[in-house]
Amino acid sequence: MKSNLPTTERLAQDLEACRVDVHPDNQPFLDTMILSARGGYYDDFKTPLDFPLRQLAADALKIGLTRIAQGAIDGRYDATPEEGQAWCDKEGKDALADLDY
């Protein structure tokens, strides 16, 4: 089933749903992950990271969220084509113009 939610929000909601699976000592890190997800830290286009989904998988594994890590590996949190087009329309044309083919 396709979701109309942005990928950032879908990830944040999936992380929130895992709260019961996370040890109490790791709750602050999970809270940070949720805020980071909503802020675009793990997003293909909004992040300062070179490999945001690799970071998501590593962060998820750090607190035992293997389902989230596997989702990142499987492409569940990849930007949608619509999100890619929105980035291209807004910022991407300038970035693409700088490429030297």
Biopython code that builds the backbone (N, CA, C, O; Angstrom):
import numpy as np
from Bio.PDB.StructureBuilder import StructureBuilder

atoms = [
    (1, "MET", "N", (0.837, -1.176, 0.000)),
    (1, "MET", "CA", (0.000, 0.000, 0.000)),
    (1, "MET", "C", (0.885, 1.244, 0.000)),
    (1, "MET", "O", (1.779, 1.380, 0.836)),
    (2, "LYS", "N", (0.634, 2.133, -0.927)),
    (2, "LYS", "CA", (1.409, 3.365, -1.036)),
    (2, "LYS", "C", (0.896, 4.387, -0.023)),
    (2, "LYS", "O", (-0.308, 4.570, 0.155)),
    (3, "SER", "N", (1.835, 5.033, 0.620)),
    (3, "SER", "CA", (1.500, 6.046, 1.614)),
    (3, "SER", "C", (1.631, 7.434, 1.003)),
    (3, "SER", "O", (2.515, 7.680, 0.182)),
    (4, "ASN", "N", (0.756, 8.330, 1.405)),
    (4, "ASN", "CA", (0.852, 9.715, 0.962)),
    (4, "ASN", "C", (1.745, 10.537, 1.876)),
    (4, "ASN", "O", (1.980, 11.719, 1.627)),
    (5, "LEU", "N", (2.243, 9.910, 2.932)),
    (5, "LEU", "CA", (3.136, 10.609, 3.855)),
    (5, "LEU", "C", (4.507, 10.803, 3.218)),
    (5, "LEU", "O", (4.956, 9.952, 2.448)),
    (6, "PRO", "N", (5.175, 11.906, 3.527)),
    (6, "PRO", "CA", (6.569, 12.039, 3.091)),
    (6, "PRO", "C", (7.413, 10.924, 3.728)),
    (6, "PRO", "O", (7.099, 10.434, 4.813)),
    (7, "THR", "N", (8.453, 10.550, 3.054)),
    (7, "THR", "CA", (9.327, 9.490, 3.562)),
    (7, "THR", "C", (9.853, 9.829, 4.953)),
    (7, "THR", "O", (9.978, 8.941, 5.796)),
    (8, "THR", "N", (10.161, 11.089, 5.203)),
    (8, "THR", "CA", (10.676, 11.484, 6.516)),
    (8, "THR", "C", (9.657, 11.175, 7.614)),
    (8, "THR", "O", (10.028, 10.688, 8.682)),
    (9, "GLU", "N", (8.394, 11.450, 7.363)),
    (9, "GLU", "CA", (7.348, 11.205, 8.368)),
    (9, "GLU", "C", (7.051, 9.719, 8.503)),
    (9, "GLU", "O", (6.799, 9.233, 9.606)),
    (10, "ARG", "N", (7.078, 9.000, 7.397)),
    (10, "ARG", "CA", (6.851, 7.548, 7.452)),
    (10, "ARG", "C", (7.925, 6.881, 8.318)),
    (10, "ARG", "O", (7.622, 6.008, 9.132)),
    (11, "LEU", "N", (9.176, 7.299, 8.134)),
    (11, "LEU", "CA", (10.268, 6.771, 8.947)),
    (11, "LEU", "C", (10.063, 7.144, 10.407)),
    (11, "LEU", "O", (10.200, 6.291, 11.283)),
    (12, "ALA", "N", (9.740, 8.391, 10.684)),
    (12, "ALA", "CA", (9.534, 8.830, 12.073)),
    (12, "ALA", "C", (8.426, 8.013, 12.735)),
    (12, "ALA", "O", (8.554, 7.616, 13.893)),
    (13, "GLN", "N", (7.355, 7.764, 12.016)),
    (13, "GLN", "CA", (6.262, 6.981, 12.584)),
    (13, "GLN", "C", (6.673, 5.526, 12.809)),
    (13, "GLN", "O", (6.284, 4.918, 13.807)),
    (14, "ASP", "N", (7.453, 4.969, 11.890)),
    (14, "ASP", "CA", (7.949, 3.599, 12.090)),
    (14, "ASP", "C", (8.858, 3.535, 13.313)),
    (14, "ASP", "O", (8.800, 2.572, 14.078)),
    (15, "LEU", "N", (9.686, 4.540, 13.501)),
    (15, "LEU", "CA", (10.553, 4.583, 14.682)),
    (15, "LEU", "C", (9.722, 4.707, 15.960)),
    (15, "LEU", "O", (10.005, 4.038, 16.954)),
    (16, "GLU", "N", (8.708, 5.554, 15.936)),
    (16, "GLU", "CA", (7.840, 5.695, 17.111)),
    (16, "GLU", "C", (7.160, 4.376, 17.460)),
    (16, "GLU", "O", (6.996, 4.046, 18.634)),
    (17, "ALA", "N", (6.769, 3.632, 16.444)),
    (17, "ALA", "CA", (6.105, 2.348, 16.672)),
    (17, "ALA", "C", (7.039, 1.323, 17.312)),
    (17, "ALA", "O", (6.573, 0.334, 17.878)),
    (18, "CYS", "N", (8.330, 1.543, 17.232)),
    (18, "CYS", "CA", (9.321, 0.625, 17.806)),
    (18, "CYS", "C", (9.666, 0.966, 19.255)),
    (18, "CYS", "O", (10.471, 0.272, 19.876)),
    (19, "ARG", "N", (9.081, 2.005, 19.789)),
    (19, "ARG", "CA", (9.438, 2.472, 21.130)),
    (19, "ARG", "C", (9.402, 1.345, 22.164)),
    (19, "ARG", "O", (10.281, 1.273, 23.022)),
    (20, "VAL", "N", (8.410, 0.474, 22.097)),
    (20, "VAL", "CA", (8.290, -0.611, 23.089)),
    (20, "VAL", "C", (9.413, -1.637, 22.954)),
    (20, "VAL", "O", (9.683, -2.389, 23.891)),
    (21, "ASP", "N", (10.064, -1.670, 21.802)),
    (21, "ASP", "CA", (11.147, -2.632, 21.564)),
    (21, "ASP", "C", (12.509, -2.133, 22.015)),
    (21, "ASP", "O", (13.480, -2.889, 22.014)),
    (22, "VAL", "N", (12.588, -0.867, 22.399)),
    (22, "VAL", "CA", (13.875, -0.249, 22.728)),
    (22, "VAL", "C", (14.063, -0.213, 24.243)),
    (22, "VAL", "O", (13.172, 0.196, 24.988)),
    (23, "HIS", "N", (15.226, -0.644, 24.672)),
    (23, "HIS", "CA", (15.566, -0.626, 26.105)),
    (23, "HIS", "C", (15.439, 0.800, 26.637)),
    (23, "HIS", "O", (15.776, 1.751, 25.931)),
    (24, "PRO", "N", (14.963, 0.963, 27.861)),
    (24, "PRO", "CA", (14.808, 2.311, 28.431)),
    (24, "PRO", "C", (16.075, 3.168, 28.367)),
    (24, "PRO", "O", (15.992, 4.385, 28.199)),
    (25, "ASP", "N", (17.232, 2.548, 28.500)),
    (25, "ASP", "CA", (18.483, 3.306, 28.422)),
    (25, "ASP", "C", (18.700, 3.925, 27.037)),
    (25, "ASP", "O", (19.413, 4.919, 26.900)),
    (26, "ASN", "N", (18.079, 3.328, 26.013)),
    (26, "ASN", "CA", (18.257, 3.801, 24.639)),
    (26, "ASN", "C", (17.136, 4.720, 24.164)),
    (26, "ASN", "O", (17.155, 5.179, 23.022)),
    (27, "GLN", "N", (16.164, 4.990, 25.027)),
    (27, "GLN", "CA", (15.047, 5.859, 24.637)),
    (27, "GLN", "C", (15.508, 7.259, 24.198)),
    (27, "GLN", "O", (14.983, 7.778, 23.213)),
    (28, "PRO", "N", (16.469, 7.888, 24.892)),
    (28, "PRO", "CA", (16.921, 9.214, 24.422)),
    (28, "PRO", "C", (17.511, 9.173, 23.012)),
    (28, "PRO", "O", (17.306, 10.097, 22.225)),
    (29, "PHE", "N", (18.237, 8.112, 22.696)),
    (29, "PHE", "CA", (18.802, 7.980, 21.352)),
    (29, "PHE", "C", (17.681, 7.790, 20.335)),
    (29, "PHE", "O", (17.728, 8.358, 19.244)),
    (30, "LEU", "N", (16.669, 6.990, 20.689)),
    (30, "LEU", "CA", (15.520, 6.809, 19.807)),
    (30, "LEU", "C", (14.808, 8.142, 19.593)),
    (30, "LEU", "O", (14.431, 8.471, 18.469)),
    (31, "ASP", "N", (14.623, 8.903, 20.660)),
    (31, "ASP", "CA", (13.998, 10.223, 20.522)),
    (31, "ASP", "C", (14.767, 11.099, 19.548)),
    (31, "ASP", "O", (14.174, 11.801, 18.728)),
    (32, "THR", "N", (16.089, 11.056, 19.641)),
    (32, "THR", "CA", (16.932, 11.819, 18.721)),
    (32, "THR", "C", (16.769, 11.318, 17.292)),
    (32, "THR", "O", (16.714, 12.114, 16.354)),
    (33, "MET", "N", (16.693, 10.005, 17.126)),
    (33, "MET", "CA", (16.491, 9.446, 15.787)),
    (33, "MET", "C", (15.160, 9.909, 15.193)),
    (33, "MET", "O", (15.088, 10.246, 14.011)),
    (34, "ILE", "N", (14.115, 9.926, 16.011)),
    (34, "ILE", "CA", (12.795, 10.349, 15.530)),
    (34, "ILE", "C", (12.828, 11.812, 15.094)),
    (34, "ILE", "O", (12.343, 12.159, 14.017)),
    (35, "LEU", "N", (13.401, 12.661, 15.937)),
    (35, "LEU", "CA", (13.524, 14.082, 15.571)),
    (35, "LEU", "C", (14.389, 14.257, 14.324)),
    (35, "LEU", "O", (14.085, 15.074, 13.455)),
    (36, "SER", "N", (15.462, 13.485, 14.248)),
    (36, "SER", "CA", (16.356, 13.556, 13.089)),
    (36, "SER", "C", (15.636, 13.113, 11.822)),
    (36, "SER", "O", (15.807, 13.715, 10.762)),
    (37, "ALA", "N", (14.834, 12.063, 11.933)),
    (37, "ALA", "CA", (14.073, 11.576, 10.779)),
    (37, "ALA", "C", (13.135, 12.665, 10.267)),
    (37, "ALA", "O", (13.076, 12.933, 9.067)),
    (38, "ARG", "N", (12.408, 13.282, 11.181)),
    (38, "ARG", "CA", (11.473, 14.347, 10.784)),
    (38, "ARG", "C", (12.213, 15.554, 10.197)),
    (38, "ARG", "O", (11.679, 16.254, 9.336)),
    (39, "GLY", "N", (13.413, 15.790, 10.653)),
    (39, "GLY", "CA", (14.202, 16.914, 10.155)),
    (39, "GLY", "C", (14.945, 16.635, 8.862)),
    (39, "GLY", "O", (15.596, 17.529, 8.320)),
    (40, "GLY", "N", (14.862, 15.413, 8.361)),
    (40, "GLY", "CA", (15.490, 15.074, 7.091)),
    (40, "GLY", "C", (16.902, 14.526, 7.179)),
    (40, "GLY", "O", (17.562, 14.367, 6.153)),
    (41, "TYR", "N", (17.378, 14.233, 8.376)),
    (41, "TYR", "CA", (18.749, 13.747, 8.551)),
    (41, "TYR", "C", (19.006, 12.450, 7.779)),
    (41, "TYR", "O", (20.098, 12.244, 7.250)),
    (42, "TYR", "N", (17.994, 11.579, 7.718)),
    (42, "TYR", "CA", (18.157, 10.303, 7.013)),
    (42, "TYR", "C", (17.562, 10.344, 5.602)),
    (42, "TYR", "O", (17.428, 9.300, 4.962)),
    (43, "ASP", "N", (17.207, 11.521, 5.116)),
    (43, "ASP", "CA", (16.547, 11.685, 3.829)),
    (43, "ASP", "C", (17.566, 11.795, 2.694)),
    (43, "ASP", "O", (18.634, 12.386, 2.857)),
    (44, "ASP", "N", (17.219, 11.220, 1.553)),
    (44, "ASP", "CA", (18.121, 11.240, 0.405)),
    (44, "ASP", "C", (18.500, 12.649, -0.047)),
    (44, "ASP", "O", (19.605, 12.860, -0.546)),
    (45, "PHE", "N", (17.597, 13.613, 0.124)),
    (45, "PHE", "CA", (17.828, 14.944, -0.429)),
    (45, "PHE", "C", (18.007, 16.046, 0.614)),
    (45, "PHE", "O", (18.520, 17.118, 0.292)),
    (46, "LYS", "N", (17.599, 15.803, 1.841)),
    (46, "LYS", "CA", (17.609, 16.860, 2.857)),
    (46, "LYS", "C", (18.784, 16.764, 3.825)),
    (46, "LYS", "O", (18.969, 17.654, 4.655)),
    (47, "THR", "N", (19.551, 15.739, 3.736)),
    (47, "THR", "CA", (20.595, 15.446, 4.715)),
    (47, "THR", "C", (21.945, 16.076, 4.378)),
    (47, "THR", "O", (22.237, 16.355, 3.215)),
    (48, "PRO", "N", (22.758, 16.295, 5.400)),
    (48, "PRO", "CA", (24.148, 16.677, 5.141)),
    (48, "PRO", "C", (25.044, 15.442, 4.927)),
    (48, "PRO", "O", (26.216, 15.578, 4.573)),
    (49, "LEU", "N", (24.496, 14.263, 5.140)),
    (49, "LEU", "CA", (25.269, 13.018, 5.054)),
    (49, "LEU", "C", (25.442, 12.561, 3.613)),
    (49, "LEU", "O", (24.594, 12.824, 2.760)),
    (50, "ASP", "N", (26.550, 11.874, 3.353)),
    (50, "ASP", "CA", (26.757, 11.271, 2.039)),
    (50, "ASP", "C", (25.919, 10.015, 1.853)),
    (50, "ASP", "O", (25.431, 9.743, 0.757)),
    (51, "PHE", "N", (25.755, 9.253, 2.926)),
    (51, "PHE", "CA", (25.025, 7.993, 2.869)),
    (51, "PHE", "C", (24.014, 7.923, 4.018)),
    (51, "PHE", "O", (24.240, 7.208, 4.994)),
    (52, "PRO", "N", (22.909, 8.655, 3.911)),
    (52, "PRO", "CA", (21.980, 8.744, 5.032)),
    (52, "PRO", "C", (21.321, 7.424, 5.415)),
    (52, "PRO", "O", (21.081, 7.183, 6.598)),
    (53, "LEU", "N", (21.029, 6.579, 4.460)),
    (53, "LEU", "CA", (20.359, 5.326, 4.793)),
    (53, "LEU", "C", (21.321, 4.321, 5.416)),
    (53, "LEU", "O", (20.912, 3.467, 6.202)),
    (54, "ARG", "N", (22.571, 4.425, 5.069)),
    (54, "ARG", "CA", (23.590, 3.607, 5.733)),
    (54, "ARG", "C", (23.696, 4.029, 7.204)),
    (54, "ARG", "O", (23.835, 3.189, 8.093)),
    (55, "GLN", "N", (23.628, 5.347, 7.445)),
    (55, "GLN", "CA", (23.655, 5.861, 8.817)),
    (55, "GLN", "C", (22.406, 5.428, 9.577)),
    (55, "GLN", "O", (22.484, 5.061, 10.750)),
    (56, "LEU", "N", (21.255, 5.470, 8.909)),
    (56, "LEU", "CA", (20.015, 5.009, 9.537)),
    (56, "LEU", "C", (20.149, 3.554, 9.963)),
    (56, "LEU", "O", (19.807, 3.207, 11.093)),
    (57, "ALA", "N", (20.634, 2.714, 9.086)),
    (57, "ALA", "CA", (20.798, 1.299, 9.421)),
    (57, "ALA", "C", (21.742, 1.127, 10.607)),
    (57, "ALA", "O", (21.456, 0.345, 11.514)),
    (58, "ALA", "N", (22.852, 1.842, 10.612)),
    (58, "ALA", "CA", (23.812, 1.744, 11.721)),
    (58, "ALA", "C", (23.198, 2.231, 13.028)),
    (58, "ALA", "O", (23.364, 1.593, 14.068)),
    (59, "ASP", "N", (22.493, 3.351, 12.982)),
    (59, "ASP", "CA", (21.869, 3.881, 14.196)),
    (59, "ASP", "C", (20.790, 2.937, 14.716)),
    (59, "ASP", "O", (20.675, 2.722, 15.923)),
    (60, "ALA", "N", (20.007, 2.379, 13.806)),
    (60, "ALA", "CA", (18.951, 1.449, 14.212)),
    (60, "ALA", "C", (19.544, 0.195, 14.858)),
    (60, "ALA", "O", (19.055, -0.270, 15.887)),
    (61, "LEU", "N", (20.589, -0.341, 14.255)),
    (61, "LEU", "CA", (21.218, -1.541, 14.814)),
    (61, "LEU", "C", (21.830, -1.273, 16.182)),
    (61, "LEU", "O", (21.861, -2.156, 17.039)),
    (62, "LYS", "N", (22.315, -0.055, 16.382)),
    (62, "LYS", "CA", (22.928, 0.313, 17.652)),
    (62, "LYS", "C", (21.962, 0.112, 18.823)),
    (62, "LYS", "O", (22.386, -0.190, 19.938)),
    (63, "ILE", "N", (20.651, 0.283, 18.559)),
    (63, "ILE", "CA", (19.667, 0.123, 19.634)),
    (63, "ILE", "C", (18.729, -1.065, 19.393)),
    (63, "ILE", "O", (17.655, -1.155, 19.988)),
    (64, "GLY", "N", (19.151, -1.962, 18.519)),
    (64, "GLY", "CA", (18.435, -3.221, 18.340)),
    (64, "GLY", "C", (17.227, -3.183, 17.431)),
    (64, "GLY", "O", (16.393, -4.087, 17.484)),
    (65, "LEU", "N", (17.107, -2.164, 16.601)),
    (65, "LEU", "CA", (15.959, -2.066, 15.701)),
    (65, "LEU", "C", (16.303, -2.681, 14.350)),
    (65, "LEU", "O", (16.512, -1.981, 13.359)),
    (66, "THR", "N", (16.355, -4.009, 14.340)),
    (66, "THR", "CA", (16.746, -4.710, 13.120)),
    (66, "THR", "C", (15.728, -4.519, 11.999)),
    (66, "THR", "O", (16.110, -4.502, 10.829)),
    (67, "ARG", "N", (14.448, -4.376, 12.323)),
    (67, "ARG", "CA", (13.423, -4.186, 11.294)),
    (67, "ARG", "C", (13.616, -2.844, 10.576)),
    (67, "ARG", "O", (13.458, -2.763, 9.358)),
    (68, "ILE", "N", (13.952, -1.807, 11.320)),
    (68, "ILE", "CA", (14.215, -0.496, 10.714)),
    (68, "ILE", "C", (15.482, -0.577, 9.859)),
    (68, "ILE", "O", (15.509, -0.077, 8.735)),
    (69, "ALA", "N", (16.520, -1.202, 10.390)),
    (69, "ALA", "CA", (17.771, -1.343, 9.635)),
    (69, "ALA", "C", (17.526, -2.104, 8.336)),
    (69, "ALA", "O", (18.012, -1.705, 7.278)),
    (70, "GLN", "N", (16.781, -3.189, 8.415)),
    (70, "GLN", "CA", (16.489, -3.974, 7.213)),
    (70, "GLN", "C", (15.634, -3.165, 6.241)),
    (70, "GLN", "O", (15.818, -3.262, 5.027)),
    (71, "GLY", "N", (14.707, -2.374, 6.760)),
    (71, "GLY", "CA", (13.908, -1.504, 5.903)),
    (71, "GLY", "C", (14.769, -0.513, 5.139)),
    (71, "GLY", "O", (14.526, -0.244, 3.962)),
    (72, "ALA", "N", (15.780, 0.029, 5.815)),
    (72, "ALA", "CA", (16.702, 0.949, 5.152)),
    (72, "ALA", "C", (17.470, 0.227, 4.044)),
    (72, "ALA", "O", (17.648, 0.763, 2.951)),
    (73, "ILE", "N", (17.916, -0.974, 4.332)),
    (73, "ILE", "CA", (18.665, -1.776, 3.356)),
    (73, "ILE", "C", (17.777, -2.142, 2.167)),
    (73, "ILE", "O", (18.225, -2.136, 1.020)),
    (74, "ASP", "N", (16.517, -2.461, 2.453)),
    (74, "ASP", "CA", (15.584, -2.899, 1.410)),
    (74, "ASP", "C", (14.978, -1.752, 0.598)),
    (74, "ASP", "O", (14.257, -1.998, -0.369)),
    (75, "GLY", "N", (15.260, -0.511, 0.974)),
    (75, "GLY", "CA", (14.766, 0.623, 0.207)),
    (75, "GLY", "C", (13.457, 1.216, 0.699)),
    (75, "GLY", "O", (12.892, 2.090, 0.041)),
    (76, "ARG", "N", (12.963, 0.757, 1.844)),
    (76, "ARG", "CA", (11.689, 1.272, 2.368)),
    (76, "ARG", "C", (11.754, 2.776, 2.618)),
    (76, "ARG", "O", (10.739, 3.462, 2.497)),
    (77, "TYR", "N", (12.908, 3.289, 2.959)),
    (77, "TYR", "CA", (13.040, 4.704, 3.304)),
    (77, "TYR", "C", (13.744, 5.520, 2.220)),
    (77, "TYR", "O", (14.179, 6.644, 2.468)),
    (78, "ASP", "N", (13.855, 4.954, 1.026)),
    (78, "ASP", "CA", (14.356, 5.715, -0.114)),
    (78, "ASP", "C", (13.337, 6.795, -0.462)),
    (78, "ASP", "O", (12.133, 6.594, -0.300)),
    (79, "ALA", "N", (13.814, 7.919, -0.930)),
    (79, "ALA", "CA", (12.903, 8.974, -1.380)),
    (79, "ALA", "C", (12.043, 8.450, -2.528)),
    (79, "ALA", "O", (12.488, 7.629, -3.331)),
    (80, "THR", "N", (10.820, 8.931, -2.589)),
    (80, "THR", "CA", (9.922, 8.534, -3.664)),
    (80, "THR", "C", (10.290, 9.296, -4.942)),
    (80, "THR", "O", (10.986, 10.310, -4.881)),
    (81, "PRO", "N", (9.832, 8.816, -6.079)),
    (81, "PRO", "CA", (10.071, 9.568, -7.314)),
    (81, "PRO", "C", (9.522, 11.001, -7.229)),
    (81, "PRO", "O", (10.122, 11.933, -7.764)),
    (82, "GLU", "N", (8.394, 11.162, -6.562)),
    (82, "GLU", "CA", (7.808, 12.496, -6.417)),
    (82, "GLU", "C", (8.707, 13.401, -5.569)),
    (82, "GLU", "O", (8.856, 14.586, -5.864)),
    (83, "GLU", "N", (9.301, 12.837, -4.518)),
    (83, "GLU", "CA", (10.225, 13.614, -3.687)),
    (83, "GLU", "C", (11.479, 13.978, -4.476)),
    (83, "GLU", "O", (12.008, 15.080, -4.330)),
    (84, "GLY", "N", (11.949, 13.066, -5.301)),
    (84, "GLY", "CA", (13.101, 13.341, -6.153)),
    (84, "GLY", "C", (12.801, 14.449, -7.156)),
    (84, "GLY", "O", (13.629, 15.329, -7.390)),
    (85, "GLN", "N", (11.624, 14.397, -7.739)),
    (85, "GLN", "CA", (11.234, 15.425, -8.703)),
    (85, "GLN", "C", (11.096, 16.780, -8.017)),
    (85, "GLN", "O", (11.507, 17.801, -8.568)),
    (86, "ALA", "N", (10.519, 16.791, -6.815)),
    (86, "ALA", "CA", (10.369, 18.045, -6.068)),
    (86, "ALA", "C", (11.738, 18.650, -5.763)),
    (86, "ALA", "O", (11.917, 19.863, -5.866)),
    (87, "TRP", "N", (12.710, 17.805, -5.385)),
    (87, "TRP", "CA", (14.066, 18.303, -5.127)),
    (87, "TRP", "C", (14.663, 18.870, -6.416)),
    (87, "TRP", "O", (15.252, 19.950, -6.417)),
    (88, "CYS", "N", (14.504, 18.132, -7.501)),
    (88, "CYS", "CA", (15.074, 18.577, -8.771)),
    (88, "CYS", "C", (14.468, 19.911, -9.190)),
    (88, "CYS", "O", (15.184, 20.800, -9.649)),
    (89, "ASP", "N", (13.157, 20.055, -9.037)),
    (89, "ASP", "CA", (12.493, 21.300, -9.419)),
    (89, "ASP", "C", (12.943, 22.469, -8.554)),
    (89, "ASP", "O", (13.021, 23.604, -9.024)),
    (90, "LYS", "N", (13.236, 22.191, -7.294)),
    (90, "LYS", "CA", (13.568, 23.263, -6.353)),
    (90, "LYS", "C", (15.061, 23.591, -6.343)),
    (90, "LYS", "O", (15.445, 24.752, -6.486)),
    (91, "GLU", "N", (15.904, 22.567, -6.174)),
    (91, "GLU", "CA", (17.341, 22.784, -6.001)),
    (91, "GLU", "C", (18.193, 22.031, -7.007)),
    (91, "GLU", "O", (19.308, 22.447, -7.322)),
    (92, "GLY", "N", (17.678, 20.948, -7.498)),
    (92, "GLY", "CA", (18.477, 20.031, -8.301)),
    (92, "GLY", "C", (18.996, 20.579, -9.598)),
    (92, "GLY", "O", (20.084, 20.204, -10.036)),
    (93, "LYS", "N", (18.245, 21.462, -10.228)),
    (93, "LYS", "CA", (18.696, 21.992, -11.514)),
    (93, "LYS", "C", (20.020, 22.727, -11.377)),
    (93, "LYS", "O", (20.886, 22.631, -12.246)),
    (94, "ASP", "N", (20.171, 23.461, -10.280)),
    (94, "ASP", "CA", (21.442, 24.156, -10.043)),
    (94, "ASP", "C", (22.558, 23.153, -9.791)),
    (94, "ASP", "O", (23.670, 23.309, -10.296)),
    (95, "ALA", "N", (22.252, 22.108, -8.998)),
    (95, "ALA", "CA", (23.260, 21.091, -8.697)),
    (95, "ALA", "C", (23.638, 20.323, -9.957)),
    (95, "ALA", "O", (24.818, 20.056, -10.183)),
    (96, "LEU", "N", (22.660, 19.966, -10.776)),
    (96, "LEU", "CA", (22.926, 19.212, -11.989)),
    (96, "LEU", "C", (23.710, 20.039, -13.002)),
    (96, "LEU", "O", (24.506, 19.494, -13.767)),
    (97, "ALA", "N", (23.487, 21.353, -13.011)),
    (97, "ALA", "CA", (24.205, 22.220, -13.941)),
    (97, "ALA", "C", (25.696, 22.258, -13.616)),
    (97, "ALA", "O", (26.519, 22.504, -14.497)),
    (98, "ASP", "N", (26.044, 22.015, -12.353)),
    (98, "ASP", "CA", (27.442, 22.050, -11.934)),
    (98, "ASP", "C", (28.211, 20.777, -12.289)),
    (98, "ASP", "O", (29.438, 20.748, -12.196)),
    (99, "LEU", "N", (27.489, 19.717, -12.698)),
    (99, "LEU", "CA", (28.154, 18.475, -13.049)),
    (99, "LEU", "C", (28.881, 18.635, -14.379)),
    (99, "LEU", "O", (28.373, 19.243, -15.322)),
    (100, "ASP", "N", (30.065, 18.081, -14.425)),
    (100, "ASP", "CA", (30.863, 18.138, -15.640)),
    (100, "ASP", "C", (30.871, 16.747, -16.262)),
    (100, "ASP", "O", (31.506, 15.831, -15.740)),
    (101, "TYR", "N", (30.175, 16.595, -17.360)),
    (101, "TYR", "CA", (30.106, 15.281, -18.025)),
    (101, "TYR", "C", (31.200, 15.138, -19.026)),
    (101, "TYR", "O", (31.304, 14.102, -19.683)),
]
sb = StructureBuilder()
sb.init_structure("model")
sb.init_model(0)
sb.init_chain("A")
sb.init_seg("    ")
for serial, (resi, resn, name, xyz) in enumerate(atoms, 1):
    if name == "N":
        sb.init_residue(resn, " ", resi, " ")
    sb.init_atom(name, np.array(xyz, "f"), 0.0, 1.0, " ", f" {name:<3s}", serial, name[0])
structure = sb.get_structure()
